[in-house]
Amino acid sequence: MSWAGLLIGMFFKYVLVNNEVGVKIFGPVHGVIFVGYVLVTLMVAHRWDRKTTVWALLASIPPFGTVVFERWAQKNGKLDSGRTASD
């Protein structure tokens, strides 16, 4: 969702009103979330094969790519913790 905020902020800055408030707010927020996503991806990479890890990292580049990756990973059991409900 940080992409959405940043894109809206950029739209207001460059298209509508030349106001940087949205970019100043959502730019750093997006940056922190982006770095966090990459770090978490690298932390769980030991559970995935190389191909899945590369796709997870590439998904961080296009807007909303992480949403698509998360849905695919959930569907294919890549996000399972390996624990059962009785654990």
N, C-alpha and C positions, 0 to 999 in steps of 0.2 A: 504494500500500500504506500510505502514511501516513494515508489516510482510515480504513483498517481499524483501525490502531493507535489513532487518536484516538477512533473510535467505541467501541472496546472499553474504552479508558480512561474515556470518559464513562459507559458502562454501569456500570462498577465504581464510579465516583464517585457517580452519582445513583441507581442502583438497588440495588446489592448492599451495598457496605461503606462508602460515604461516604469513600473514600480517593482523594486527588488525585494519587497518584504517576503513574498512567498518563497523565493529562492534562498534568501537568508535564513529562513526557518527550516525549510525542507531539505536544503542542500546538506547541512551537517547531519541532520537526522538520517537522511538516506545514506550518507557516507558511513555512519556508525553501523547501521543495519547491514550494509553491504559487506563491510569488513567482518562483522559478526557472522554473517552467512558463510563467508569463505572460511573463516576459522572453524566453525562448527562442521562444515563439510570436510575439511581436512582432519578434524578430530574423529569423525566416523568413517573415514576412508578405509581404515583397516578392516571394516566389515564388508566392504564392497569390492568388486573387481575393478580393474583400472578403467574400463569403459564407462561404468556407472559413475565413478568419481569424476572423470573428464566431463561427462554430460552434466553432472551437478554443477561443476564449476562454470561450464559454458552457459548454463541456464541463468547464471547471475548477470549476464551481459544484456540481453534484450529485455525490454520492459515486460514484466509479468512472466518471464521465462521460468522463474522459480515456481510459480503456481502450476505451470504445465508439468515441470519436472516432479513436483511433489505429488501431483495426482497420479502420474505414471509410476513413481516409486511406491506409493501406497498400494496401488493396484497389483504391483508385481512383488510385494512383500519385502521391499528394500528398506522400509522404515520400521519393520517389526523389531522389537527389542530382543526377541529370542526367549522371552519369558512368557509363561502361561498365566491365566487368570488365577490359578491356585498358588502361584509363587509369592 
